[in-house]
Amino acid sequence: MQPAQAETVVSNTSSAAVDSNSGLCMGLKGNSTAAGTLVQAQSCNQSATQTWKYVRDSAGYYQVINSASGQCLDVPGATSAVDNNLQQWGCSGADNQRWNLSDQGNGQFALIAKANGLALTVYAGGTSNGTRIVQSTWSSTAQQRWKLPGATLNGSGPSSGAVLTLKGVDAGNCIGVAGNSTAAGAALQSQTCANTTFQQWKVVRDAAGDYTLTNVGSGQCMDVPGASTVGGAAIQQWGCSGADWQKWRFSEDGNGHYYLTAKSSGLSLDVAGASNASGAAIIQYRNLGQSNQQWTATAVSGSTGSTGGPVGFAAGVTGGQGGSVVTVTTPEQLKAALCGSQSNSTCTDNTPRIIRVSGSIDFRGTEGNKTEVGCTYSNNSCSVNGKSERILAVQSYCSGRSTYKITFDAAGKTPLLVGSNKTLIGVGANSGIKGKGLILRGGVSNIVIRNLSITDINDGVIWAGDAVTIDNASGVWIDHNYFARIGRQMIVTGWGTAKRVTISDNFFDGTTDYGHYCNGKHYWVMLLLAEDQTITLVGNRLHNTSGRSPETGKSDSAATGGIVHLVNNYYDGNYYFGLDGTPATAALLEGNYYGGGDYFFPILTDSTNDLVFAPLSANLTQANSSCSSILGRACVANSPNNLKQGATTDSFKLSAGVMSRIQATAGAAAAIKSIQPVAPASLPSRSTGPQASISN
């Protein structure tokens, strides 16, 4: 597992200091600016006397300077007396005005005086306006923990490269460009959310953790005019320069919202006058921890892009980021880079590493052939050009069938082990792996698989190899890959867990010389059976399939099959069924486009208890009563088109159990609502599979 990233307070930023126990803010008694004024806990308001600037010295200690008076938080006379009142005093740089801001997790800090080692404390845990603030021995109690909402950097901002809408918590409006202007200098506004490109922002993070925000509609950057440090200055768009006045820090408030603070001024994005009106100005202002300074960042579906990170359940997965970069061109190099050490068939290599596959690495023939007993498994023993689908005699698949020996390529049955903290990525649009798949098991985590063609694993021989297996693994992002001619599953989850998985923008090509129904369409596409799994399927193309797209379920011993979110996937040329729903796994389907097919059921439900929540335009109003209350946003209707030969929309159910499962699963609602689906009609024109532009 990746270690948690420590939170820090960024120097020269201004923020309220909020007591974690009472929710009161540190302010000045009587709002006085005089030296010697005592500090006290007060009901939070808009006063500058409750805002403090945090200035870090070379030794890592901070001066805490009141924004109204310009004076410093001070231990009177450098006393070590416990429960002594604290004050403000002219800044001198002495140790009794220097504080260690110690990260306590969950956005909370201890403020420990350098002079005596005592902690800033609300006396006796008081919750009344005017309670005095004292110094006392550190005991880790809530009244000694402080939130500094506008000054905290915790490293958990949005994925670099994502395209976001920024919706205000107070007004419920989105940040957009006035008049949809493309001109430099156009003002930013709080606008009624309309899902236009002028309300979408591409966020790119630099090595220091700061972001540039580029408007998708105009191509210009969010900008503080003239690098102003004045509170109330209006924010604009301007040509992107990479300067500090176009860099912003995302810091969380602990409730799934962000503050956005300008690097150049230390001031935070704010809706002027806390107005609820569409068209209100977006300004910068000292951070007061107010809801008109809090923003919900929602990823636009399909926005991962060439440098973007995962959306949905795998948001935050970084793979080998920060590790060495290795380029591999041979089977031996690839195997060693993916897993440098193993024990009992489990990879123990946790070293961060970015593995770049250059060209096609072909495992076929490298391990010889293997012969096992099997049987013909095509429906009614049919064939295409004399070729029938065959299956190895695993479990009871060949029960009652004539068996014979089947010879196949041995490499397909021995997938490559993948260790934790790895990124496996193809160089350009034509790199990949042939004849062997990947397996993630034994508790590995934080893995990225991108921009590869994974193909030709014993096509037509079931149980002779899968492309990607996830069996007791978490934090997995499978993105922009091409899967074709796989003997069994393109992606399969085993009986172990598969948590925080996102499968995005892949091209699942079922075109085959075999096919269970001898129609040139692959049946064995995705089998998702993990215990308590949380999986996002977004923006994928499923072409020429005839089943398991995906099939869900669980083992008999598992409590639940978890949650699968299918959003904005494009089905074309399909046969028989897409999703096979079950009572075990909760499936939420929204914004998917079904391009029709011969005898194709987008959803196959065998039981009235199947957990499927799949809105159509006809029942969207009913669906959104649940979507809005549980997810915090509306759902998007699925779009089934040109259904033929008896296929109906009856299986597009609104099972209440799906939303109940989402509500009861920690983090599920937040992961789902972080994706804003696009209109299904736009999906056929989107690019899926490997791209020349993807490089990390």
C-alpha positions in Angstrom: 0.0 0.0 0.0 1.1 3.6 -0.6 1.8 5.5 2.6 -0.6 8.3 3.3 0.8 11.7 2.1 1.4 14.1 5.0 -0.5 17.3 5.1 1.3 20.6 5.2 0.5 24.2 5.7 1.7 26.3 2.8 3.7 29.4 3.8 2.2 32.8 3.1 -1.4 31.5 2.9 -4.3 33.0 4.9 -7.0 31.0 6.6 -9.3 30.8 9.5 -8.2 28.5 12.4 -11.2 26.4 13.3 -11.4 24.3 16.5 -12.2 20.7 15.7 -14.2 20.2 18.9 -16.5 23.3 18.9 -16.3 24.5 15.3 -15.4 28.0 16.7 -12.8 30.2 15.1 -9.7 31.8 16.7 -10.3 35.5 16.8 -9.4 38.7 18.8 -11.3 39.7 21.8 -13.5 42.7 20.9 -12.1 42.6 17.4 -9.3 44.8 18.8 -6.1 45.3 16.8 -4.2 46.5 19.8 -1.0 44.7 21.0 -1.9 42.5 24.0 -5.4 41.7 22.9 -6.3 38.2 24.0 -7.3 35.5 21.5 -10.5 33.6 22.0 -12.8 31.1 20.4 -15.6 32.8 18.5 -18.5 32.0 16.3 -17.0 32.0 12.8 -17.9 35.1 10.7 -16.6 37.2 7.9 -14.2 39.3 10.1 -10.6 39.7 9.2 -9.8 39.4 12.9 -10.6 35.7 12.5 -8.2 35.2 9.6 -4.5 34.3 10.1 -1.5 34.2 7.8 0.9 31.4 8.3 4.6 32.3 7.4 7.1 29.5 7.6 10.8 30.0 8.5 13.8 28.0 7.3 13.6 25.8 10.4 10.0 24.8 9.6 8.3 26.9 12.3 5.5 29.3 11.6 4.6 32.8 12.6 0.8 33.1 12.8 -0.1 36.6 11.8 -3.6 38.2 12.2 -4.9 39.6 8.9 -6.6 42.6 10.5 -3.8 43.8 12.9 -0.7 42.4 11.3 0.4 41.2 14.8 1.5 37.7 15.8 0.1 34.9 17.9 2.2 35.3 21.1 2.9 33.5 24.4 3.1 36.4 26.9 6.6 36.6 28.3 7.4 33.2 26.9 5.8 31.7 30.1 5.5 28.0 30.5 2.5 28.3 32.8 -0.3 25.8 31.8 -3.7 27.4 30.9 -2.1 30.8 30.5 -4.1 33.0 28.1 -2.5 33.7 24.6 -2.5 37.1 22.9 -1.4 39.0 19.8 1.7 41.1 19.9 3.9 42.9 17.4 5.9 40.4 15.4 9.5 40.1 16.7 10.6 36.7 15.4 11.2 35.4 18.9 10.6 31.8 19.9 7.4 32.7 21.8 5.9 33.7 18.5 7.0 30.6 16.5 4.8 27.5 16.2 5.2 24.0 15.1 2.1 23.1 12.9 2.0 19.3 13.4 -0.2 17.2 11.0 -2.7 15.2 13.0 -4.6 13.7 10.0 -8.0 14.5 8.7 -7.1 18.0 7.9 -6.3 18.8 11.5 -3.1 20.3 13.1 -1.6 20.8 16.5 -0.1 24.3 17.1 2.8 23.7 19.5 4.8 26.7 20.8 8.5 26.5 20.1 9.2 28.4 23.3 7.7 25.9 25.7 6.3 22.9 23.9 2.7 23.6 25.0 -0.3 23.4 22.6 -2.8 25.9 21.5 -6.1 24.9 23.3 -9.6 26.0 23.7 -9.9 26.1 27.5 -11.7 23.1 29.0 -13.1 22.1 25.6 -15.5 25.1 25.8 -18.1 25.5 23.1 -19.4 29.0 23.9 -18.6 32.1 22.0 -15.8 34.0 23.8 -14.2 30.9 25.4 -10.5 31.8 26.1 -7.7 30.2 24.1 -4.8 29.0 26.3 -1.6 26.9 26.1 -1.7 23.5 27.7 0.1 20.2 27.7 -0.5 18.3 24.5 -3.0 15.4 25.1 -4.3 15.0 21.5 -7.9 16.1 22.5 -10.2 17.6 20.0 -9.9 21.1 21.5 -6.2 21.0 20.7 -6.8 20.1 17.0 -7.3 23.0 14.5 -8.4 23.0 10.9 -6.7 25.6 8.6 -9.0 25.2 5.6 -7.4 27.6 3.2 -3.8 26.9 4.0 -3.6 23.1 4.0 -2.0 21.0 1.2 -2.7 17.3 1.5 -1.7 16.0 -1.9 -5.2 14.5 -2.6 -6.3 16.9 -5.2 -7.9 15.8 -8.5 -6.1 13.7 -11.0 -3.8 15.6 -13.2 -5.2 15.9 -16.7 -8.8 15.5 -15.7 -11.5 17.8 -17.0 -13.7 19.1 -14.1 -16.7 21.2 -13.4 -16.3 23.3 -10.2 -19.7 23.6 -8.5 -20.1 26.0 -5.5 -21.3 24.3 -2.3 -23.3 27.4 -1.2 -25.0 28.5 -4.4 -24.9 25.2 -6.4 -23.6 27.1 -9.4 -20.6 26.3 -11.6 -17.6 28.5 -12.4 -17.8 29.6 -16.0 -16.6 32.3 -18.4 -18.9 35.3 -18.8 -20.7 35.3 -22.1 -18.8 32.1 -23.2 -16.1 34.4 -24.3 -12.8 33.3 -25.7 -11.2 36.7 -25.1 -8.3 37.2 -22.7 -9.5 39.2 -19.7 -13.1 37.8 -19.7 -14.4 37.5 -16.2 -15.2 34.3 -14.4 -18.7 34.0 -12.9 -20.8 31.7 -10.8 -23.3 30.4 -13.3 -26.3 28.0 -13.4 -24.6 24.7 -14.3 -25.2 23.8 -18.0 -22.5 21.3 -18.8 -21.0 23.5 -21.4 -17.3 23.5 -22.3 -17.0 27.1 -20.9 -17.8 25.6 -17.5 -15.2 22.8 -17.8 -11.6 23.1 -16.6 -8.7 20.9 -17.4 -6.5 20.6 -14.3 -2.8 19.9 -14.7 -0.6 19.4 -11.6 3.0 20.4 -11.4 5.8 18.8 -9.3 5.1 21.2 -6.4 1.4 20.1 -6.2 0.0 23.3 -7.7 -2.5 23.2 -10.6 -3.1 25.2 -13.7 -6.8 25.3 -14.7 -7.4 25.7 -18.4 -10.9 26.4 -19.7 -12.0 23.8 -22.2 -14.2 26.3 -24.2 -11.7 29.1 -24.5 -8.3 27.4 -24.0 -7.3 30.1 -21.6 -6.2 29.8 -17.9 -7.7 30.9 -14.7 -5.8 34.0 -13.7 -5.3 36.5 -10.9 -5.1 39.9 -12.8 -1.7 41.5 -12.4 -0.8 39.0 -9.6 -3.0 41.1 -7.3 -2.8 40.4 -3.6 -6.0 42.4 -2.9 -8.9 40.6 -1.3 -12.0 41.0 -3.6 -10.0 41.2 -6.9 -12.1 39.6 -9.7 -10.7 36.5 -11.3 -10.4 36.3 -15.1 -9.1 34.1 -17.9 -5.9 34.8 -19.7 -3.5 33.2 -22.0 -1.7 30.4 -20.2 1.9 31.4 -19.1 2.7 29.0 -16.3 3.2 32.0 -13.9 2.4 31.7 -10.2 -0.7 33.9 -10.6 -2.2 31.1 -12.8 -1.4 28.3 -10.3 -3.9 27.1 -7.7 -3.8 24.7 -4.8 -6.7 22.3 -4.0 -7.2 21.6 -0.3 -10.0 19.5 1.1 -12.5 20.6 3.8 -13.0 17.0 5.1 -16.5 16.7 3.6 -15.5 16.0 0.0 -15.2 19.7 -1.0 -12.2 21.8 -2.0 -10.9 25.2 -1.4 -8.9 26.7 -4.3 -6.1 29.0 -3.2 -4.0 31.2 -5.5 -0.3 30.5 -5.3 0.6 34.2 -5.9 -1.7 35.7 -3.3 -2.6 33.0 -0.8 -6.2 34.0 -1.2 -9.1 31.6 -2.0 -11.7 31.5 -4.8 -14.9 33.1 -3.5 -18.4 33.9 -4.8 -18.6 37.6 -4.3 -21.0 38.6 -1.5 -21.9 34.9 -1.1 -24.5 35.5 -3.8 -26.8 32.8 -5.1 -27.5 34.7 -8.3 -26.2 33.3 -11.6 -23.7 35.8 -12.9 -22.1 36.7 -9.5 -18.4 37.5 -9.8 -15.7 35.0 -8.9 -13.1 36.8 -6.7 -10.2 36.0 -4.5 -10.6 36.5 -0.7 -9.0 35.5 2.5 -10.2 32.1 3.5 -12.9 32.1 6.1 -13.9 28.4 5.8 -17.3 29.5 4.4 -19.4 27.5 2.0 -19.2 30.2 -0.7 -15.4 29.3 -0.8 -16.0 25.6 -1.1 -16.2 23.7 -4.4 -17.2 20.3 -5.6 -14.9 19.0 -8.3 -16.7 16.6 -10.7 -14.8 14.8 -13.5 -16.4 15.0 -16.9 -16.8 11.5 -18.2 -14.1 10.4 -20.7 -11.8 13.2 -19.6 -8.8 11.2 -18.6 -6.9 12.3 -21.7 -3.2 11.8 -22.5 -2.0 12.9 -19.1 -5.1 12.3 -17.0 -5.7 10.1 -14.1 -8.5 7.7 -13.3 -12.0 8.7 -12.5 -14.5 6.7 -10.5 -13.6 4.0 -8.0 -9.8 4.1 -8.9 -9.5 7.9 -8.5 -6.1 8.6 -6.9 -4.3 5.5 -8.2 -0.8 6.6 -9.3 0.9 3.3 -10.2 4.7 3.7 -10.5 4.6 7.5 -10.3 7.9 8.8 -8.8 9.7 5.5 -9.5 12.4 4.6 -12.1 11.4 4.5 -15.8 12.3 1.3 -17.6 11.8 0.6 -21.3 11.3 -3.0 -22.2 11.4 -4.8 -25.6 11.7 -8.5 -24.8 9.7 -11.0 -22.8 12.5 -11.4 -20.2 12.8 -7.7 -19.6 9.0 -7.3 -19.2 8.7 -10.2 -16.7 11.5 -8.8 -14.6 10.3 -5.3 -14.6 6.7 -6.2 -13.6 7.8 -8.4 -10.7 11.4 -8.5 -9.4 10.6 -10.8 -6.5 8.0 -13.3 -5.6 6.9 -15.8 -2.9 4.5 -18.7 -3.3 3.3 -17.4 -6.7 2.6 -13.9 -5.3 4.6 -10.9 -6.3 6.4 -9.2 -3.4 8.0 -6.4 -5.5 6.5 -3.1 -4.2 9.1 -0.8 -5.7 7.5 2.0 -7.7 8.3 1.6 -11.4 7.1 2.9 -14.7 7.4 0.2 -17.4 7.3 1.4 -21.0 6.5 -1.4 -23.5 8.1 -0.4 -26.8 6.8 -2.4 -29.8 5.1 -5.8 -29.7 6.4 -8.3 -27.1 5.4 -11.8 -28.3 5.3 -14.7 -25.9 3.9 -17.2 -28.3 6.2 -20.2 -28.7 8.5 -19.1 -25.8 7.3 -21.8 -23.5 6.5 -24.5 -26.0 3.1 -26.3 -26.4 1.0 -28.1 -23.9 -1.6 -30.8 -24.4 -4.6 -31.4 -22.1 -7.9 -33.2 -22.4 -10.9 -31.0 -23.5 -14.0 -31.0 -25.7 -15.9 -29.0 -28.3 -17.9 -26.3 -26.5 -19.5 -24.3 -29.4 -23.2 -24.0 -29.2 -24.7 -27.3 -30.7 -21.1 -28.1 -31.8 -21.3 -25.5 -34.6 -18.2 -24.3 -36.5 -17.0 -21.4 -38.6 -14.9 -22.4 -41.6 -14.3 -25.7 -39.8 -13.3 -24.1 -36.5 -15.2 -24.9 -33.3 -14.8 -23.3 -29.9 -13.0 -25.8 -27.6 -12.7 -25.9 -23.8 -10.3 -27.7 -21.5 -11.8 -30.2 -19.1 -12.0 -27.8 -16.1 -14.7 -28.3 -13.5 -17.6 -30.0 -15.2 -17.6 -28.2 -18.6 -17.0 -31.4 -20.5 -19.5 -33.5 -18.6 -21.5 -35.5 -21.0 -19.4 -34.4 -24.0 -16.9 -36.3 -26.0 -13.4 -35.5 -24.9 -10.1 -35.5 -26.8 -6.6 -34.0 -26.5 -6.2 -30.3 -27.2 -2.8 -28.8 -27.9 -2.3 -25.1 -27.2 0.5 -22.5 -26.6 1.7 -23.0 -23.0 2.6 -19.3 -22.5 -1.1 -18.4 -22.4 -1.7 -20.4 -19.2 1.1 -18.7 -17.2 0.2 -15.0 -16.8 2.8 -12.4 -15.8 2.8 -11.5 -12.1 2.4 -7.7 -11.5 3.7 -6.1 -8.3 2.3 -3.1 -6.4 3.1 0.5 -7.4 3.6 -0.3 -11.1 2.6 1.5 -14.3 2.7 -0.6 -17.4 2.2 1.6 -20.5 2.6 1.1 -24.2 4.8 3.5 -26.2 2.8 5.0 -29.0 -0.4 3.4 -30.4 1.2 0.1 -31.6 2.8 -1.4 -28.6 1.6 -4.4 -26.7 1.8 -8.0 -25.5 0.9 -11.1 -27.5 0.2 -14.6 -26.2 0.3 -14.0 -22.5 -1.8 -12.0 -20.0 -1.3 -10.3 -16.6 -2.4 -11.4 -13.1 -2.8 -9.1 -10.1 -3.1 -11.2 -6.9 -2.0 -11.7 -3.3 -3.0 -8.2 -2.1 -1.1 -6.1 -4.6 -2.3 -2.5 -5.1 -1.8 0.8 -6.9 -1.4 -0.5 -10.5 -1.9 1.2 -13.8 -2.2 -0.7 -17.2 -2.5 1.7 -20.1 -2.2 2.1 -23.9 -1.4 -1.6 -24.7 -2.8 -4.1 -27.2 -3.2 -7.4 -25.3 -4.0 -10.0 -27.9 -3.7 -13.6 -29.3 -3.9 -15.7 -26.2 -5.0 -19.1 -27.5 -8.0 -17.8 -29.3 -10.8 -20.4 -29.4 -9.5 -22.5 -26.5 -11.3 -21.7 -23.3 -9.3 -21.9 -20.0 -6.1 -21.5 -22.0 -5.5 -18.0 -20.8 -7.1 -14.7 -19.8 -5.8 -11.2 -20.6 -6.1 -9.5 -17.2 -6.9 -11.2 -13.9 -7.6 -9.4 -10.7 -7.8 -11.7 -7.7 -7.4 -10.0 -4.3 -6.0 -6.7 -5.6 -7.0 -3.0 -5.1 -6.4 0.4 -6.7 -6.2 -0.7 -10.3 -6.6 1.5 -13.4 -7.0 -0.3 -16.8 -7.2 2.4 -19.5 -7.0 2.9 -23.3 -6.1 -0.7 -24.1 -7.1 -3.0 -27.0 -8.2 -6.6 -26.3 -8.7 -9.1 -29.0 -8.5 -12.8 -29.8 -8.4 -14.0 -26.2 -9.1 -17.7 -25.4 -11.2 -16.9 -22.3 -11.8 -13.7 -20.5 -10.5 -10.3 -21.5 -10.9 -9.2 -17.9 -11.8 -11.5 -15.0 -12.0 -10.9 -11.2 -11.4 -13.9 -9.1 -13.0 -14.9 -5.8 -10.7 -12.4 -3.9 -11.5 -8.7 -3.7 -11.2 -6.3 -6.5 -11.6 -2.9 -4.9 -11.2 0.6 -6.3 -10.9 -0.5 -9.9 -11.6 1.6 -13.0 -11.7 0.2 -16.5 -11.8 3.1 -18.9 -11.7 3.9 -22.6 -10.7 0.4 -23.7 -11.6 -1.3 -27.0 -12.9 -4.8 -26.3 -12.9 -6.3 -29.8 -14.8 -9.6 -29.9 -14.1 -10.3 -33.5 -13.0 -14.0 -33.8 -12.8 -17.0 -36.1 -14.6 -18.9 -33.4 -17.3 -17.6 -31.1 -19.5 -19.7 -28.8 -22.4 -19.2 -31.3 -20.2 -19.5 -34.3 -21.1 -16.0 -35.4 -17.6 -14.5 -35.2 -18.4 -12.8 -31.9 -16.6 -13.5 -28.7 -18.6 -14.6 -25.6 -16.0 -14.6 -22.9 -15.4 -10.8 -22.4 -15.6 -9.7 -18.7 -16.5 -11.9 -15.7 -16.7 -9.8 -12.5 -17.1 -12.2 -9.5 -15.0 -10.6 -6.8 -16.1 -10.3 -3.2 -17.4 -6.9 -2.3 -15.9 -5.4 -5.5 -16.1 -1.7 -6.5 -15.5 -1.3 -10.2 -16.1 1.6 -12.6 -16.6 0.8 -16.3 -16.5 4.1 -18.2 -16.1 5.1 -21.8 -15.3 1.6 -23.2 -16.3 0.2 -26.6 -17.6 -3.3 -26.6 -17.6 -4.5 -30.2 -18.8 -7.9 -31.7 -19.5 -9.5 -28.3 -22.1 -12.2 -27.6 -22.2 -12.2 -23.8 -20.5 -11.4 -20.6 -20.2 -7.7 -21.3 -20.0 -8.0 -18.3 -21.3 -10.8 -16.3 -21.4 -10.2 -12.6 -21.8 -12.4 -9.5 -19.9 -13.7 -6.4 -18.7 -16.9 -4.8 -21.1 -18.8 -2.6 -19.1 -17.9 0.5 -18.9 -14.1 -0.2 -21.3 -11.8 1.5 -21.9 -9.6 -1.5 -20.6 -9.1 -5.1 -20.2 -5.4 -4.4 -20.9 -2.6 -6.9 -20.3 -2.2 -10.6 -20.9 1.2 -12.2 -21.3 1.1 -16.0 -21.3 4.6 -17.4 -20.9 6.0 -21.0 -20.0 2.7 -22.6 -20.6 2.1 -26.3 -21.9 -1.3 -27.5 -21.9 -2.0 -31.2 -22.4 -5.1 -33.4 -23.4 -7.2 -30.3 -25.4 -10.4 -30.0 -27.3 -12.0 -27.1 -26.6 -9.9 -24.0 -24.5 -7.2 -22.5 -24.8 -7.1 -18.7 -25.8 -10.3 -17.0 -27.4 -9.0 -13.8 -27.6 -10.9 -10.5 -29.0 -10.4 -7.0 -25.4 -10.5 -5.8 -23.8 -7.5 -7.4 -25.4 -4.0 -7.5 -25.1 -2.7 -11.1 -25.8 1.0 -11.8 -26.0 1.8 -15.5 -26.2 5.3 -16.9 -25.5 7.1 -20.1 -24.6 3.9 -22.1 -25.2 3.7 -25.8 -26.5 0.5 -27.3 -26.1 0.5 -31.1 -28.3 -2.4 -31.6 -27.5 -5.9 -32.9 -28.9 -9.2 -33.9 -31.0 -10.6 -31.0 -29.2 -8.4 -28.5 -30.4 -7.7 -24.9 -28.5 -4.9 -23.4 -29.3 -6.3 -19.9 -30.2 -9.9 -19.2 -32.0 -10.4 -15.9 -32.9 -13.9 -14.8 -34.5 -13.0 -11.5 -36.9 -10.3 -10.2 -34.3 -9.8 -7.4 -31.5 -8.8 -9.8 -29.8 -5.6 -8.6 -30.0 -3.4 -11.7 -30.6 0.4 -11.7 -30.7 1.5 -15.3 -32.7 4.6 -16.1 -34.2 5.3 -19.5 -35.7 8.6 -20.7 -39.1 7.2 -19.9 -38.4 6.6 -16.2 -35.6 9.2 -15.7 -37.8 11.4 -13.4 -38.4 8.5 -11.1 -34.8 7.5 -11.2 -33.5 10.9 -10.3 -35.5 11.0 -7.1 -33.0 8.4 -5.9 -30.0 9.7 -7.9 -30.2 13.2 -6.5 -30.7 12.1 -2.9 -28.0 9.4 -2.9 -25.5 10.6 -5.5 -25.9 14.3 -5.2 -26.5 14.7 -8.9 -29.0 13.5 -11.6 -28.4 10.3 -13.5 -28.2 10.2 -17.3 -30.6 7.9 -19.2 -29.2 5.0 -21.2 -29.9 4.9 -24.9 -30.9 1.6 -26.4 -31.2 1.8 -30.2 -32.4 -0.5 -33.0 -33.1 -3.5 -30.8 -34.1 -6.5 -32.9 -35.7 -9.9 -32.7 -37.6 -9.7 -29.5 -35.1 -7.7 -27.4 -37.0 -5.2 -25.2 -36.2 -2.6 -22.6 -38.1 -4.4 -19.8 -34.8 -5.3 -18.0 -33.9 -1.6 -17.6 -35.1 -1.8 -14.0 -34.8 0.7 -11.1 -34.0 -1.7 -8.2 -34.0 0.2 -4.9 -31.5 -2.3 -3.6 -28.8 -0.8 -5.9 -29.0 2.6 -4.3 -29.2 1.0 -0.8 -26.0 -0.8 -1.5 -24.3 2.3 -2.8 -25.4 4.3 0.3 -24.2 1.6 2.6 -20.7 1.2 1.0 -18.1 3.6 2.2 -16.9 6.0 -0.5 -19.2 4.5 -3.2 -21.5 7.5 -3.6 -18.6 9.9 -3.8 -16.8 7.8 -6.4 -19.9 7.5 -8.6 -21.0 11.2 -8.3 -17.5 12.3 -9.2 -18.3 11.3 -12.8 -20.5 13.5 -14.8 -21.7 11.4 -17.8 -21.8 12.9 -21.3 -24.7 12.5 -23.7 -24.8 8.9 -25.0 -25.2 10.0 -28.6 -21.7 11.4 -28.5 -20.1 8.0 -27.7 -19.7 6.5 -31.1 -17.4 9.3 -32.2 -15.1 9.0 -29.2 -11.6 7.4 -29.5 -11.0 4.3 -27.5 -8.0 1.9 -27.2 -4.3 2.9 -27.6 -3.5 6.4 -28.5 -0.3 7.9 -29.9 -0.6 10.9 -27.4 -0.6 8.8 -24.2 2.8 9.0 -22.6 2.4 8.5 -18.9 
